Amino acid sequence: MACSADNRALIPGLIYITTFEATRARANILSTNEYFRAGVGGTVASLCSQVLACPIDIISQHMQLVGLTSPAKITRTIDGISSMSDTKLSKASTSRRQQRQIERIHVPKEIRANNYLIFKHICRTLLYEQNPETNAKPRPSLKGFYRGYVISTFLFSLTSAIWWPSYYFYQRQMLQIEKIFPSLFPLPVLAIQCIAGPLSSLTSTILTNPLDVCRTRIQVEQERRRVAQIMYELWQEERFGVFTKGLTARLSHSCVYSLFIIFGYETVKRISLKEEYRGLVRW
């Protein structure tokens, strides 16, 4: 949970941290390397938590898009001149605009003021998702709630596999610096850990951002397409901009989230220690 700011719900978060601790403890059988055990624990924890986190993620993404104008109705302006679909735009520009149109779940205006009705409408739409290849009446299915599940699980497993080893690496490096310059770096261990958390989020977020952009597009648009198609389309639209698309918001969210989660996580670990071990732990 600490590694991924997108594990939004309490129950998936509890599943994540419980699985992480249990897996990391049992990974001693495979290796005593702290970085390896942390990476394995984070990967397995993400695999388990995504069973609940993926549907929550999809619903929240659709709710965040409520109220946006349908891409087909957007009127852009260039130098104050309306740029609706007439002959004044070049074919290349029109083509780029068409590529960016994403079909989303339509939420009627009359229910947009009520979050519960929005939530209910989105859940019902996902549950009775229409198959474009057939005209048959849609049947209840959980497929809509698990759209992009494979790439989502892969993304968060990869993020966890990067985050936890990075967390222990940064923590260890700062402790080494403290030993070399004890008078210049007099920080409690908890403060060092709260610095290492956001630094780890910075590392994992930058490295996995293109995958996150691809995952979001897969989960938000209604048309079902392959991951390779989405990635090719993103590359055609953004080129190297795909590495920085939405990065500022994601970094801000993940770093702040990690700061608070690590503070709580490490504090609970210390409070949970048995009395005979408390004197051995540095605060």
Secondary structure as UniProt FT lines:
FT   TURN            5..6
FT   HELIX           10..26
FT   HELIX           27..29
FT   HELIX           34..64
FT   TURN            65..67
FT   HELIX           71..73
FT   STRAND          77..78
FT   TURN            79..80
FT   STRAND          81..82
FT   TURN            87..88
FT   HELIX           91..99
FT   HELIX           109..111
FT   TURN            112..113
FT   HELIX           115..127
FT   TURN            132..133
FT   HELIX           143..146
FT   TURN            147..148
FT   HELIX           149..180
FT   TURN            182..184
FT   HELIX           189..220
FT   HELIX           227..238
FT   HELIX           239..243
FT   TURN            244..246
FT   HELIX           247..271
FT   HELIX           275..280
//
